[in-house]
Amino acid sequence: MEYIHPSQIGELLRKRRKELGLRLEDLADDFISPSTISNIERGITYVNEEKVRYIADKLGVNLEQIHELWAKEKQEEEQMELKLAAVESIVDLMNPDKGLEKLRKLAVPNNHLSTAYVHFLRGKIYLQKKNWVKSQNHFLEAIRIVDQKGEWQKSNIKAASYHELGRIAMEVHDADQALKYVEEGIEHFQEAGERSDYKSMLLAAKVKVLEKLDRIEEGLRLIEDLWQQIDEIKNVEVALNLSQSRVSMLTKLKLYDEAVSHATAGIELARINKKPEHASELWMMLGGIHLRKGQWDEAEDCFRTALCLQEKIKADELKIKTHTYLGMVLLEQGKSDEAKQVLEEAVAICERNHQTMPHRETYIVLGDCHAKQGAYSDAIQVYEKVWKMARKKGDKPQEHKVILKLARCYEQQDKEKFAEFLQELYRVENELDLELDVLY
């Protein structure tokens, strides 16, 4: 028999056994044990050739044709890889449902070499469909399969799956778990492997998680390191995400001039690469800097530019934030009627998308607008809605903030209610004091 590596023979024999639905024990007999068959399938070199031929005969595999069989196997594998790559393009660039439909039509068997890739694609599909549990399960299964098949390490599907698991953890507001996933991805990334863009994606994701965890200085140091290699980063999305993280962190540190400089550079990068969503977010962030500096006219220009760009994209959360910030600026400029219109649009988007809980601040600003116009009954209605949401969420600082606003409104309308809310204010302040005592 002309030489071929034992691991290749073992792979073919294992596949044939799986196709026949046989266990190791089903093939074992007095001449060959299950452990020996397992060693053959794993390509252990000390198993004698007679036993390899014996088990091959039992499976109906002609070892004299092993090269032809191996060549056919590799060709089928390459064909499947091409089909799965086509599915991934459809998932990423078109529609997850179309990708899922094509994936189902491929009907890849569970024992196929590309099973890890299939689970990875299903994870991406369900991630886009916001089915976090299904998505997570498929990514974890992809990792498990890669761990079993050493030859799949170079695919970097394991590192990529950890990146996507980090995204899911961020979506469910678990930044600590997100950091663990991202660091696992960085650790398991194969430098000489495929999906080379995932290294910069993982590092950019780590920056975002560090910001969420308020580890700002650590995040900025990582950005500085990454920026030294910016010309090597092929994925413009990664570069733009890094720009946004940098602007956000610099703003939190009140380094406004630096933040403006990087926001402006990011806007230009987004414009050149025709990325309206990133451009819109950066214009909104730039407006936020001017808002903090009390530069109302500049802030208004930035927010209106962001809204104009949002006409081309479907990004409701971004629209809610931008409308809210614009409403705040218009209130500061004394344009309360215009502010009311903008803020009511923000609230309408919240309610259309069942996003009231995450955007409680939007309702507070609308309440402020009503109060500024002297429409205290309308303000009370909005504030009480936020109060209920804050209590449900257990957000004591926000509850305190809203009760104070309600007390101010009732002071103008109902002295009994005013006294009632002063008592509520006292209750929440005591609870906040207790929480601080526990911390110390």
C-alpha positions as CSV (number, residue, x, y, z in Angstrom):
1,M,0.0,0.0,0.0
2,E,1.4,3.4,-1.0
3,Y,2.0,5.6,2.1
4,I,-0.7,7.9,3.3
5,H,-0.7,9.5,6.8
6,P,-2.5,7.4,9.4
7,S,-4.7,10.3,10.5
8,Q,-6.1,10.6,7.0
9,I,-6.9,6.9,6.9
10,G,-8.4,7.1,10.4
11,E,-10.6,10.1,9.3
12,L,-12.0,8.2,6.3
13,L,-12.7,5.1,8.4
14,R,-14.4,7.1,11.2
15,K,-16.6,8.8,8.6
16,R,-17.5,5.5,7.0
17,R,-18.4,4.0,10.5
18,K,-20.6,7.0,11.2
19,E,-22.3,6.7,7.8
20,L,-23.2,3.1,8.7
21,G,-24.5,4.1,12.1
22,L,-22.1,1.8,14.0
23,R,-20.5,2.3,17.4
24,L,-16.9,1.2,18.1
25,E,-18.4,-1.7,20.1
26,D,-20.3,-2.9,17.1
27,L,-17.1,-3.4,15.1
28,A,-15.1,-4.9,18.0
29,D,-14.5,-8.6,18.3
30,D,-11.9,-11.1,19.6
31,F,-9.3,-9.8,17.1
32,I,-9.8,-6.1,17.6
33,S,-10.9,-4.0,20.7
34,P,-12.9,-0.8,20.7
35,S,-9.8,1.1,22.0
36,T,-7.7,-0.2,19.1
37,I,-10.4,1.0,16.6
38,S,-10.4,4.4,18.4
39,N,-6.6,4.6,18.0
40,I,-6.9,3.8,14.3
41,E,-9.5,6.5,13.8
42,R,-7.3,9.0,15.6
43,G,-4.3,8.1,13.5
44,I,-2.2,6.6,16.3
45,T,0.9,5.3,14.4
46,Y,1.8,2.3,16.6
47,V,-1.3,0.2,15.5
48,N,-0.1,-2.5,13.1
49,E,-1.2,-2.5,9.5
50,E,-3.0,-5.8,9.7
51,K,-5.5,-4.4,12.2
52,V,-6.0,-1.3,10.1
53,R,-6.7,-3.5,7.0
54,Y,-9.0,-5.7,9.1
55,I,-11.2,-2.9,10.3
56,A,-11.2,-1.3,6.8
57,D,-12.5,-4.6,5.3
58,K,-15.2,-4.8,7.9
59,L,-16.3,-1.3,6.9
60,G,-16.1,-2.0,3.2
61,V,-13.2,0.4,2.5
62,N,-10.6,-0.7,0.0
63,L,-7.3,0.6,1.2
64,E,-5.7,0.0,-2.2
65,Q,-7.9,2.9,-3.4
66,I,-7.2,5.1,-0.3
67,H,-5.6,8.0,-2.4
68,E,-8.6,8.1,-4.7
69,L,-10.9,8.0,-1.7
70,W,-9.0,10.7,0.1
71,A,-9.0,12.9,-3.0
72,K,-12.7,12.5,-3.4
73,E,-13.2,13.3,0.3
74,K,-11.2,16.5,0.0
75,Q,-13.1,17.5,-3.2
76,E,-16.5,17.0,-1.5
77,E,-15.2,19.0,1.5
78,E,-14.1,21.9,-0.6
79,Q,-17.4,21.9,-2.4
80,M,-19.2,22.0,0.9
81,E,-16.9,24.8,2.1
82,L,-17.8,26.9,-1.0
83,K,-21.5,26.4,-0.4
84,L,-21.2,27.3,3.3
85,A,-19.2,30.4,2.4
86,A,-22.0,31.4,0.0
87,V,-24.5,31.0,2.9
88,E,-22.3,33.2,5.1
89,S,-22.2,36.0,2.5
90,I,-26.0,35.9,2.2
91,V,-26.4,36.0,6.1
92,D,-23.9,38.9,6.5
93,L,-24.9,41.0,3.4
94,M,-28.6,40.2,2.8
95,N,-31.0,38.4,5.0
96,P,-30.6,35.8,7.8
97,D,-33.8,34.1,6.8
98,K,-32.6,33.5,3.3
99,G,-29.3,32.2,4.7
100,L,-31.2,29.8,7.0
101,E,-33.3,28.6,4.1
102,K,-30.2,27.8,2.0
103,L,-28.5,26.2,5.0
104,R,-31.5,23.8,5.5
105,K,-31.4,22.9,1.8
106,L,-27.8,21.8,2.1
107,A,-28.8,19.2,4.8
108,V,-25.2,18.8,6.1
109,P,-25.1,15.5,8.1
110,N,-24.1,15.7,11.8
111,N,-20.9,13.7,11.2
112,H,-19.7,15.9,8.4
113,L,-16.3,17.6,8.7
114,S,-18.0,21.1,8.2
115,T,-20.4,20.7,11.1
116,A,-18.6,23.3,13.2
117,Y,-19.0,25.8,10.3
118,V,-22.7,24.9,10.1
119,H,-23.2,25.6,13.8
120,F,-21.2,28.9,13.5
121,L,-23.5,30.0,10.7
122,R,-26.6,29.1,12.6
123,G,-25.3,31.1,15.5
124,K,-24.8,34.1,13.3
125,I,-28.3,33.7,11.8
126,Y,-30.0,33.5,15.2
127,L,-27.9,36.4,16.5
128,Q,-29.3,38.6,13.7
129,K,-32.8,37.4,14.6
130,K,-32.1,38.3,18.2
131,N,-32.8,34.8,19.5
132,W,-30.0,34.9,22.0
133,V,-30.5,31.4,23.5
134,K,-30.4,29.6,20.2
135,S,-27.5,31.7,18.9
136,Q,-25.5,31.0,22.0
137,N,-26.1,27.3,21.9
138,H,-24.9,27.0,18.3
139,F,-21.7,29.0,19.0
140,L,-21.0,26.8,22.0
141,E,-21.5,23.7,19.9
142,A,-19.2,25.0,17.2
143,I,-16.5,25.5,19.9
144,R,-17.1,22.0,21.2
145,I,-16.7,20.4,17.7
146,V,-13.5,22.5,17.0
147,D,-12.0,21.2,20.2
148,Q,-12.7,17.6,19.1
149,K,-11.2,18.1,15.6
150,G,-7.7,19.5,15.8
151,E,-7.6,20.3,12.1
152,W,-10.4,22.8,12.5
153,Q,-8.3,25.0,14.9
154,K,-6.8,26.9,11.9
155,S,-10.3,27.9,10.8
156,N,-10.5,30.3,13.7
157,I,-14.2,29.4,14.1
158,K,-13.5,28.9,17.8
159,A,-12.1,32.5,18.2
160,A,-14.9,33.9,16.0
161,S,-17.6,32.0,18.1
162,Y,-16.2,33.5,21.3
163,H,-16.4,37.0,19.6
164,E,-20.1,36.5,18.8
165,L,-20.8,35.1,22.3
166,G,-19.3,38.3,23.6
167,R,-21.8,40.2,21.5
168,I,-24.7,38.2,22.9
169,A,-23.5,38.8,26.5
170,M,-23.4,42.5,25.8
171,E,-26.9,42.4,24.4
172,V,-28.2,40.8,27.6
173,H,-26.2,43.4,29.7
174,D,-23.6,41.0,31.1
175,A,-20.4,42.8,30.5
176,D,-18.3,40.6,32.8
177,Q,-19.2,37.5,30.9
178,A,-18.7,39.4,27.6
179,L,-15.1,40.2,28.7
180,K,-14.5,36.5,29.5
181,Y,-15.7,35.4,26.1
182,V,-13.6,38.1,24.3
183,E,-10.5,37.2,26.2
184,E,-11.0,33.5,25.4
185,G,-11.3,34.4,21.7
186,I,-8.1,36.4,21.8
187,E,-6.3,33.5,23.5
188,H,-7.5,30.9,21.0
189,F,-7.0,33.0,17.9
190,Q,-4.6,31.3,15.5
191,E,-2.2,33.9,13.9
192,A,-1.5,31.7,10.9
193,G,-5.2,30.7,10.5
194,E,-8.2,31.8,8.6
195,R,-10.6,34.7,9.4
196,S,-7.7,36.9,10.1
197,D,-10.0,40.0,10.6
198,Y,-11.3,38.4,13.8
199,K,-8.2,39.4,15.8
200,S,-8.8,43.1,15.4
201,M,-12.6,42.5,15.9
202,L,-11.9,40.7,19.2
203,L,-9.6,43.5,20.4
204,A,-12.1,46.2,19.4
205,A,-14.8,44.2,21.2
206,K,-12.6,44.2,24.3
207,V,-12.3,48.0,24.1
208,K,-16.1,48.3,24.0
209,V,-16.5,45.9,27.0
210,L,-13.8,47.7,29.0
211,E,-15.7,51.0,28.4
212,K,-18.9,49.4,29.6
213,L,-17.1,48.2,32.8
214,D,-15.8,51.8,33.3
215,R,-12.2,50.6,32.8
216,I,-11.7,53.7,30.7
217,E,-7.9,54.1,31.0
218,E,-7.3,50.5,30.2
219,G,-9.6,50.8,27.2
220,L,-7.7,53.9,25.9
221,R,-4.3,52.1,26.3
222,L,-5.6,49.2,24.2
223,I,-6.9,51.6,21.5
224,E,-3.5,53.3,21.4
225,D,-1.8,50.0,20.9
226,L,-4.3,49.1,18.2
227,W,-4.0,52.4,16.5
228,Q,-0.3,51.7,15.8
229,Q,-1.5,48.9,13.5
230,I,-4.5,50.8,12.0
231,D,-3.1,50.5,8.4
232,E,-3.1,46.7,8.8
233,I,-6.8,46.5,9.9
234,K,-8.7,45.6,6.7
235,N,-12.1,45.8,8.3
236,V,-13.3,49.5,8.2
237,E,-16.1,48.6,10.6
238,V,-13.4,47.8,13.2
239,A,-11.6,51.0,12.6
240,L,-14.9,53.0,13.0
241,N,-15.9,51.1,16.1
242,L,-12.5,52.0,17.6
243,S,-13.0,55.6,16.7
244,Q,-16.4,55.6,18.4
245,S,-15.1,54.0,21.5
246,R,-12.2,56.4,21.7
247,V,-14.5,59.4,21.3
248,S,-16.9,58.1,24.0
249,M,-14.1,57.4,26.5
250,L,-12.4,60.7,25.9
251,T,-15.7,62.5,26.5
252,K,-16.3,60.6,29.8
253,L,-12.8,61.8,30.9
254,K,-13.9,65.4,29.8
255,L,-11.0,65.6,27.3
256,Y,-13.3,67.4,24.9
257,D,-10.8,68.8,22.5
258,E,-9.2,65.4,21.9
259,A,-12.7,63.9,21.6
260,V,-13.7,66.4,19.0
261,S,-10.6,65.8,17.0
262,H,-11.1,62.0,16.9
263,A,-14.9,62.4,16.2
264,T,-14.1,64.6,13.2
265,A,-11.5,62.1,11.8
266,G,-14.0,59.2,12.3
267,I,-16.8,61.1,10.5
268,E,-14.4,61.6,7.6
269,L,-13.5,57.9,7.6
270,A,-17.2,57.0,7.6
271,R,-18.0,59.4,4.8
272,I,-15.2,58.1,2.6
273,N,-16.3,54.5,3.1
274,K,-20.0,55.4,2.8
275,K,-21.0,54.1,6.2
276,P,-24.0,56.3,7.1
277,E,-24.8,54.5,10.4
278,H,-21.3,55.1,11.8
279,A,-21.3,58.6,10.5
280,S,-24.6,59.3,12.1
281,E,-23.4,57.9,15.5
282,L,-20.2,60.0,15.3
283,W,-22.2,63.1,14.5
284,M,-24.5,62.4,17.5
285,M,-21.4,61.9,19.7
286,L,-19.9,65.2,18.4
287,G,-23.2,66.9,19.2
288,G,-23.0,65.4,22.7
289,I,-19.6,67.0,23.3
290,H,-21.0,70.4,22.3
291,L,-24.0,69.8,24.5
292,R,-21.7,69.2,27.5
293,K,-19.8,72.3,26.7
294,G,-23.0,74.4,26.5
295,Q,-22.5,75.1,22.8
296,W,-26.2,74.8,21.8
297,D,-26.0,76.0,18.2
298,E,-23.2,73.6,17.3
299,A,-24.9,70.8,19.1
300,E,-28.1,71.4,17.2
301,D,-26.3,71.3,13.9
302,C,-24.6,68.0,14.8
303,F,-27.9,66.3,15.9
304,R,-29.8,67.5,12.9
305,T,-27.0,66.1,10.6
306,A,-27.2,62.8,12.5
307,L,-31.0,62.7,12.0
308,C,-30.6,63.5,8.3
309,L,-28.2,60.6,7.9
310,Q,-30.6,58.3,9.8
311,E,-33.2,58.6,7.0
312,K,-31.0,56.1,5.0
313,I,-30.7,53.5,7.8
314,K,-32.8,51.4,10.1
315,A,-31.4,52.2,13.5
316,D,-34.3,52.9,15.9
317,E,-32.2,53.0,19.0
318,L,-29.9,55.6,17.5
319,K,-32.9,57.6,16.3
320,I,-34.3,57.6,19.9
321,K,-31.0,58.9,21.3
322,T,-30.5,61.6,18.7
323,H,-34.1,62.9,19.0
324,T,-33.7,62.9,22.8
325,Y,-30.4,64.9,22.7
326,L,-31.9,67.3,20.1
327,G,-34.9,67.8,22.3
328,M,-32.6,68.7,25.3
329,V,-30.7,71.3,23.1
330,L,-33.9,72.9,21.9
331,L,-35.2,73.2,25.5
332,E,-31.9,74.9,26.4
333,Q,-32.4,77.3,23.5
334,G,-36.0,78.1,24.7
335,K,-37.6,76.4,21.7
336,S,-40.0,74.3,23.8
337,D,-42.7,73.8,21.1
338,E,-40.1,72.4,18.7
339,A,-38.5,70.4,21.5
340,K,-41.9,68.8,22.4
341,Q,-42.4,67.7,18.8
342,V,-39.0,66.1,18.6
343,L,-39.3,64.4,22.0
344,E,-42.8,63.0,21.1
345,E,-41.3,61.5,18.0
346,A,-38.6,59.8,20.2
347,V,-41.3,58.4,22.5
348,A,-43.3,57.2,19.5
349,I,-40.3,55.2,18.3
350,C,-39.8,53.8,21.8
351,E,-43.4,52.6,22.0
352,R,-43.5,51.3,18.4
353,N,-40.5,49.1,19.2
354,H,-41.4,48.2,22.8
355,Q,-38.3,50.0,24.0
356,T,-39.8,52.1,26.8
357,M,-37.7,50.5,29.6
358,P,-34.2,51.1,28.2
359,H,-35.1,54.7,27.2
360,R,-36.6,56.1,30.4
361,E,-34.4,59.2,30.1
362,T,-36.3,60.1,26.9
363,Y,-39.5,60.2,28.8
364,I,-37.9,62.3,31.6
365,V,-36.8,64.9,29.0
366,L,-40.4,65.0,27.6
367,G,-41.7,65.5,31.1
368,D,-39.2,68.4,31.6
369,C,-40.5,69.9,28.3
370,H,-44.1,69.8,29.6
371,A,-43.1,71.3,32.9
372,K,-41.2,74.1,31.2
373,Q,-44.3,74.9,29.2
374,G,-46.4,75.0,32.5
375,A,-48.3,71.8,31.4
376,Y,-47.9,70.2,34.8
377,S,-50.6,67.6,34.4
378,D,-48.9,66.3,31.2
379,A,-45.6,66.4,32.9
380,I,-47.0,64.4,35.9
381,Q,-48.4,61.8,33.6
382,V,-45.0,61.2,32.0
383,Y,-43.0,61.3,35.2
384,E,-45.3,58.8,36.9
385,K,-44.8,56.4,34.0
386,V,-41.1,56.7,34.4
387,W,-41.4,56.3,38.2
388,K,-43.2,53.0,37.8
389,M,-40.5,51.8,35.4
390,A,-37.7,52.9,37.7
391,R,-39.3,51.1,40.6
392,K,-39.7,47.9,38.5
393,K,-36.1,48.1,37.4
394,G,-34.9,48.8,41.0
395,D,-33.1,52.0,39.8
396,K,-33.1,54.0,43.0
397,P,-31.1,57.0,41.7
398,Q,-33.5,57.5,38.8
399,E,-36.5,57.0,41.2
400,H,-35.1,59.8,43.4
401,K,-34.7,62.0,40.4
402,V,-38.2,61.5,39.1
403,I,-39.9,61.8,42.5
404,L,-38.2,65.2,43.0
405,K,-39.6,66.3,39.6
406,L,-43.1,65.1,40.5
407,A,-42.9,67.0,43.8
408,R,-42.0,70.2,42.0
409,C,-45.0,69.7,39.6
410,Y,-47.4,68.9,42.5
411,E,-46.2,72.0,44.4
412,Q,-47.8,74.0,41.6
413,Q,-51.1,72.0,41.6
414,D,-51.8,69.9,44.6
415,K,-50.3,70.6,48.1
416,E,-51.4,67.3,49.5
417,K,-49.8,65.4,46.7
418,F,-46.7,67.6,47.1
419,A,-46.5,66.6,50.8
420,E,-47.0,62.9,49.8
421,F,-44.1,63.1,47.4
422,L,-41.8,64.8,49.9
423,Q,-42.4,61.7,52.0
424,E,-41.6,59.5,49.1
425,L,-38.4,61.5,48.5
426,Y,-37.4,61.0,52.1
427,R,-38.0,57.2,51.8
428,V,-35.9,56.8,48.7
429,E,-33.1,59.0,50.1
430,N,-33.0,56.7,53.2
431,E,-32.8,53.6,51.0
432,L,-30.0,55.2,49.0
433,D,-28.1,55.9,52.2
434,L,-28.6,52.3,53.3
435,E,-27.2,51.1,50.0
436,L,-24.1,53.3,50.4
437,D,-23.6,52.0,54.0
438,V,-23.6,48.4,52.6
439,L,-20.9,49.5,50.0
440,Y,-18.6,50.8,52.8
